[in-house]
Amino acid sequence: MEKNWLVIVALLFQIIQTTPAQNESASNSKLKDAYTALQSWKSAITDDPLGTLTTWAGDNVCSYNGVFCGNPQNSTLPSDLVVVGIDLNFGNLQGTLVNELSLLSDIILIHLNSNRFTGNVPDTFQSLGYLTELDLSNNLFSGSFPSVVLSLPRLVYLDLRFNEFSGPIPDNLFTNKQLDAVFLNDNQFVGQIPSSLGNSQASVITFANNKFSGDIPASIGNMGASLKEVLFLNNQFNGCIPEGIGRLTEMKVLDISFNSFTGQLPNSLSCLKEIEVLNLAHNKLSGVLSDTICSLRTIANLTVSSNFFSGISPSCKNLSASGNTIGCDFSSNCLPDLHQQRSQPECNSLLPSGLNCIRISLTTPLSCG
């Protein structure tokens, strides 16, 4: 079943209620817990240059800036209000997350984009069983991948980009069938992408601007029903583009640029019937630029610059002609009769063996239909 995390946001704000009366805040045990959690967190925030937390005073937590209240998700009847969301995006707050945030047991959304939080995610977050969206992007979080997020059964949206997380990502990250959007880009993650990638039902995954290495797992082809955008750019990947990538028939954006992929393009790329952006630039790919990619009917931007392609089909040559409505870049290759190509000595500098790769064939050949 296809998931859409934007729908989750809309649903969240539909359930947000008006601020409760003062006496309700005093008598509601969940709001008392929320008061404890938020005041503990406020004490751990050491700089608030925009005055974001100036309203965080008194026990009426539903009136706090960036705090949203609504009915509990496990109740179909009118009931006491609980904290269902925190949105402190662009607050420029400095501090850490605290264990007491686990008291917000009904929270659905935590958005902390563009602050200066440090440290890591407390293990106590495993108590947040209703958490659907966690956005920690554009902060200073560090340490290993926050594995506690893997214990959140309803998590749909995970955004860790632009932090200082490091080390490998856990093998079971992609076994969570609920996760629809996973943003890992612009950290310092290392190691190989787990073969469990193919178990994911995510529609968007970004690995960009890290230090990942090795091959793209062949299992990525198992994500054909869900994956629409994947970014591998600017890592240390190598080897072949897997044949199974042609099974990603819903894919709209594929970017593997600025890596060390080698070999020829798999014929299965012609099966990417929905592809709009295909970026293969700055690798060591070779062979012929064929109709495999140049006849894709939905392509809007095709970039293959800074590789070692040495042959080009008529349809690709037509794409390179000026005035074409499709954005394309074939520069810095070894293509005859095209401008802005590598010099002949540079084209000869890499022996064919240095450009080859061993591609594992699919047990069942792809038929694009």
Order of alpha helices (4+ residues) and beta strands (2+ residues): alpha-alpha-alpha-beta-beta-beta-beta-beta-beta-beta-beta-beta-beta-beta-beta-beta-beta-beta-beta-beta-beta-beta-beta-alpha-beta-beta-alpha-beta-alpha
